[in-house]
C-alpha cells in the first residue's frame, strides 16, 4: 500500500486568520455608513470570492507541534465576539430601522449580515465555548444568545461531543435524511437534549439554570431590537438569527452526514475517531471560518487552538469547501449523488480492514 503523503508543514500565518475573518465585518460597517454597495461586496466575499480562492490557491496545512502557543489567537476570538455584539444592533437598524435603504437593499443587508454571522461569528463563538477561561466561555454564550440560540452552548459540549455519530446525537445527520428534515429535528432535538443534560448535571437549587439565561437573554435581545426599530426590529432579529443558525446546523449536517460509530460488544459505541467527521481541506474558507472545517481533529482535541487544528491522514474529505457543500445540500438529489458513493467507499474500506478509522483514501472529486 502506498503510504499517505506527509502533511504539508507550511504554517499558515496567524495574520491570515485575522484578515480573512475580520474583513467581512469591516465591510458590513462600511455598508451601513457608506452605502449598500459594501453590503453586496460582503455577500460576494463570503459566498463567491472565498470559494474561488479555495479552487485557485494551494492547500496549506498546519503541522504545529503539540503544545505550540498562539498568543494572537484568543485576541482574535475576543475581537470577533465583541465585534459581533456591536454589530447586532447595527444590523437590526440597517435592516429595519431608519437607515434610508429601500426594500431590496434591506434584503441585501439581511443576507450580508446573516452570512457573516453564520460563517464568522458562530465559528468564533464555537471556539470560545471550548475555552477553559470562564469569561471567554461567557462571551461565546453571549454571541449565541444574540442569535437566539444560547442552548447550543450546552447541547454542543454535553451532547454533540459525547454522542456524535450515534442515534443519541440530534446533530448527526442520517444517511438519506434531507437537510430540510434535519434542520427542525436538530434544532428541537438539541434544545431538548441540552436541557436534559444540563438539568442532570446540576444539583437541585444550585444557582441559575443556564436555560433561564439562554431564554431570558433571547427575550431581552428581541425587546431591545423592538426598542431600536419597532416590531420590525424584532422581526429583523428573528430573520437574522434564523439564517445564521441555519448555517450552523447545515454545517453539522455536512460534517457528520451518514457517518456512524460501530457498537462494541458491550453495547457502547466505539470511541470517536477521525472517520466520524467529514473534513474540508480547502484553505481559504477554512481560514475564514477559523478552521471549523477541520472537524475530526476538533472532536479529538476540543481544546486545541484553532490555528493548530490538523487534517488527520485518511479522514473523510469533502470535495468542496464547507460553505459550498452546504449549498449543495439544499439540492437533495445532487447531494446524494455526490455523497453516497463516498459513504459506500468508506463502508467498503471499513469492512476490508475490520473496523472504523481505516484510511479513507482519496475521496475528493
DRENZA-186140 format. One line per field, with one value per residue (C-alpha): residue in three letters; x, y, z; residue number from 1. Coordinates in steps of 0.25 Angstrom, whole numbers. Layout:
<sites>
resn = (ala;...)
u = (X;...)
v = (Y;...)
w = (Z;...)
resi = (NUM;...)
</sites>
This chain:
<sites>
resn = (unk;unk;unk;unk;unk;unk;unk;unk;unk;unk;unk;unk;unk;unk;unk;unk;unk;unk;unk;unk;unk;unk;unk;unk;unk;unk;unk;unk;unk;unk;unk;unk;unk;unk;unk;unk;unk;unk;unk;unk;unk;unk;unk;unk;unk;unk;unk;unk;unk;unk;unk;unk;unk;unk;unk;unk;unk;unk;unk;unk;unk;unk;unk;unk;unk;unk;unk;unk;unk;unk;unk;unk;unk;unk;unk;unk;unk;unk;unk;unk;unk;unk;unk;unk;unk;unk;unk;unk;unk;unk;unk;unk;unk;unk;unk;unk;unk;unk;unk;unk;unk;unk;unk;unk;unk;unk;unk;unk;unk;unk;unk;unk;unk;unk;unk;unk;unk;unk;unk;unk;unk;unk;unk;unk;unk;unk;unk;unk;unk;unk;unk;unk;unk;unk;unk;unk;unk;unk;unk;unk;unk;unk;unk;unk;unk;unk;unk;unk;unk;unk;unk;unk;unk;unk;unk;unk;unk;unk;unk;unk;unk;unk;unk;unk;unk;unk;unk;unk;unk;unk;unk;unk;unk;unk;unk;unk;unk;unk;unk;unk;unk;unk;unk;unk;unk;unk;unk;unk;unk;unk;unk;unk;unk;unk;unk;unk;unk;unk;unk;unk;unk;unk;unk;unk;unk;unk;unk;unk;unk;unk;unk;unk;unk;unk;unk;unk;unk;unk;unk;unk;unk;unk;unk;unk;unk;unk;unk;unk;unk;unk;unk;unk;unk;unk;unk;unk;unk;unk;unk;unk;unk;unk;unk;unk;unk;unk;unk;unk;unk;unk;unk;unk;unk;unk;unk;unk;unk;unk;unk;unk;unk;unk;unk;unk;unk;unk;unk;unk;unk;unk;unk;unk;unk;unk;unk;unk;unk;unk;unk;unk;unk;unk;unk;unk;unk;unk;unk;unk;unk;unk;unk;unk;unk;unk;unk;unk;unk;unk;unk;unk;unk;unk;unk;unk;unk;unk;unk;unk;unk;unk;unk;unk;unk;unk;unk;unk;unk;unk;unk;unk;unk;unk;unk;unk;unk;unk;unk;unk;unk;unk;unk;unk;unk;unk;unk;unk;unk;unk;unk;unk;unk;unk;unk;unk;unk;unk;unk;unk;unk;unk;unk;unk;unk;unk;unk;unk;unk;unk;unk;unk;unk;unk;unk;unk;unk)
u = (0;5;7;-1;7;14;6;10;18;15;10;-2;2;-8;-9;-17;-28;-29;-30;-40;-49;-49;-50;-65;-68;-61;-69;-82;-79;-75;-88;-96;-89;-85;-95;-101;-90;-81;-92;-93;-78;-79;-88;-79;-67;-73;-81;-73;-59;-55;-60;-52;-39;-41;-40;-28;-20;-11;-15;-8;-7;-3;6;9;16;7;7;10;5;-3;-3;-11;-22;-30;-30;-36;-47;-50;-50;-59;-68;-69;-70;-82;-89;-87;-92;-105;-112;-105;-111;-125;-124;-119;-130;-142;-139;-138;-125;-131;-130;-140;-147;-137;-125;-131;-131;-117;-113;-121;-113;-100;-101;-106;-95;-85;-91;-93;-79;-70;-77;-82;-69;-63;-74;-71;-56;-60;-69;-58;-48;-46;-46;-60;-60;-57;-67;-78;-74;-77;-90;-94;-91;-101;-111;-112;-115;-126;-118;-112;-115;-105;-94;-99;-104;-91;-82;-91;-98;-91;-77;-81;-91;-86;-89;-99;-114;-114;-108;-119;-108;-102;-110;-114;-111;-123;-128;-130;-125;-140;-143;-131;-132;-144;-140;-126;-132;-142;-134;-122;-131;-137;-124;-116;-127;-127;-112;-111;-122;-116;-102;-108;-112;-125;-125;-111;-111;-118;-121;-113;-126;-132;-121;-122;-137;-137;-125;-132;-145;-136;-130;-144;-148;-136;-138;-152;-148;-138;-147;-161;-167;-160;-147;-151;-155;-141;-134;-143;-139;-124;-124;-131;-122;-109;-113;-118;-103;-98;-108;-105;-90;-94;-102;-90;-79;-85;-95;-96;-85;-87;-79;-80;-86;-76;-79;-83;-93;-86;-81;-67;-58;-59;-49;-44;-54;-66;-66;-65;-53;-51;-37;-39;-31;-38;-51;-45;-37;-49;-57;-45;-42;-56;-56;-44;-55;-48;-37;-46;-54;-41;-36;-47;-38;-27;-25;-32;-19;-13;-24;-20;-25;-23;-17;-28;-40;-52;-51;-61;-59;-62;-61;-71;-80;-80;-84;-95;-101;-101;-108;-120;-122;-124;-123;-110;-105;-108;-101;-88;-88;-94;-83;-73;-80;-81;-65;-63;-72;-65;-51;-56;-61;-48;-40;-49;-53;-56;-44;-38;-31;-42;-33;-35;-49;-49;-55)
v = (0;14;22;35;47;55;66;80;87;101;108;118;131;135;149;141;137;152;157;146;147;162;167;164;171;183;183;182;194;201;197;203;216;218;211;197;194;190;180;174;173;165;155;153;152;141;133;135;140;131;119;124;125;111;106;114;114;103;95;100;91;93;84;91;82;79;90;101;115;124;137;145;134;138;153;150;142;153;163;155;153;167;172;163;168;182;179;172;185;191;180;182;197;195;185;190;204;218;214;220;207;202;189;182;188;184;169;170;175;164;154;161;161;147;141;148;144;130;128;136;140;126;119;129;126;111;113;122;112;102;111;108;122;126;140;134;124;134;143;131;129;143;142;130;137;149;139;133;120;120;106;102;105;93;84;85;81;72;65;66;63;52;45;49;39;32;32;39;52;60;68;56;54;40;35;38;49;63;75;80;69;70;85;84;71;76;90;83;71;79;88;77;68;80;83;69;69;82;78;64;70;81;78;84;98;101;114;119;109;112;111;122;131;126;128;141;147;143;151;163;163;163;174;183;180;185;197;200;199;195;182;181;181;168;162;166;159;147;146;149;138;128;130;130;118;110;111;105;93;92;91;80;73;73;70;57;52;37;34;25;19;4;-3;-10;-24;-17;-9;5;12;11;23;36;35;43;34;40;54;60;70;81;83;96;106;120;116;108;121;130;120;119;104;99;90;82;75;62;68;77;65;58;71;80;90;90;105;107;110;97;88;78;69;55;46;37;44;46;58;67;70;85;95;95;106;100;87;93;100;86;80;89;81;67;59;65;64;49;47;54;48;34;28;33;27;14;14;18;6;-3;1;-1;-15;-19;-14;-19;-6;9;18;11;20;26;29;40;43;56;59)
w = (0;-3;9;11;7;18;24;18;28;23;35;31;37;48;41;30;40;45;30;25;37;40;26;25;38;33;20;28;36;23;17;28;27;13;5;1;-10;2;7;-7;-6;7;1;-11;-2;7;-3;-16;-14;-3;-11;-23;-15;-10;-24;-29;-16;-11;1;13;25;39;46;59;70;81;92;82;87;78;86;76;74;87;84;70;76;86;75;67;79;83;69;67;79;74;60;64;67;55;47;53;50;36;32;40;45;39;30;17;10;0;1;-8;-1;13;7;3;17;23;15;17;32;33;24;33;46;41;35;44;57;60;58;67;78;76;79;91;98;97;105;119;124;129;123;109;110;114;102;93;100;98;83;83;91;82;71;80;80;94;97;87;97;106;95;87;98;106;95;82;86;95;85;72;60;69;69;82;75;69;61;54;40;36;22;13;22;15;21;21;30;38;42;50;56;60;66;74;78;82;91;98;99;104;115;119;120;128;138;140;144;153;168;171;176;170;164;152;141;128;120;128;124;109;108;117;108;95;100;105;91;84;93;90;75;77;85;74;61;66;63;50;58;65;52;46;58;57;42;45;55;47;35;43;52;39;34;47;46;32;35;45;34;25;35;40;29;29;38;50;61;62;74;83;89;102;94;95;83;79;83;74;63;50;42;49;43;29;27;17;13;5;11;10;15;26;29;29;38;48;43;47;35;41;49;52;59;67;72;76;83;86;94;83;78;64;57;61;56;46;35;40;29;23;30;21;12;5;-10;-7;4;15;10;-4;1;10;-3;-10;2;-2;-14;-8;-21;-24;-10;-10;-24;-18;-4;-5;-14;-3;8;1;-1;13;17;8;13;27;24;17;30;40;47;47;46;34;24;15;3;-7;-6;-14;-27)
resi = (1;2;3;4;5;6;7;8;9;10;11;12;13;14;15;16;17;18;19;20;21;22;23;24;25;26;27;28;29;30;31;32;33;34;35;36;37;38;39;40;41;42;43;44;45;46;47;48;49;50;51;52;53;54;55;56;57;58;59;60;61;62;63;64;65;66;67;68;69;70;71;72;73;74;75;76;77;78;79;80;81;82;83;84;85;86;87;88;89;90;91;92;93;94;95;96;97;98;99;100;101;102;103;104;105;106;107;108;109;110;111;112;113;114;115;116;117;118;119;120;121;122;123;124;125;126;127;128;129;130;131;132;133;134;135;136;137;138;139;140;141;142;143;144;145;146;147;148;149;150;151;152;153;154;155;156;157;158;159;160;161;162;163;164;165;166;167;168;169;170;171;172;173;174;175;176;177;178;179;180;181;182;183;184;185;186;187;188;189;190;191;192;193;194;195;196;197;198;199;200;201;202;203;204;205;206;207;208;209;210;211;212;213;214;215;216;217;218;219;220;221;222;223;224;225;226;227;228;229;230;231;232;233;234;235;236;237;238;239;240;241;242;243;244;245;246;247;248;249;250;251;252;253;254;255;256;257;258;259;260;261;262;263;264;265;266;267;268;269;270;271;272;273;274;275;276;277;278;279;280;281;282;283;284;285;286;287;288;289;290;291;292;293;294;295;296;297;298;299;300;301;302;303;304;305;306;307;308;309;310;311;312;313;314;315;316;317;318;319;320;321;322;323;324;325;326;327;328;329;330;331;332;333;334;335;336;337;338;339;340;341;342;343;344;345;346;347;348;349;350;351;352;353;354;355;356;357;358;359;360;361;362;363;364;365)
</sites>
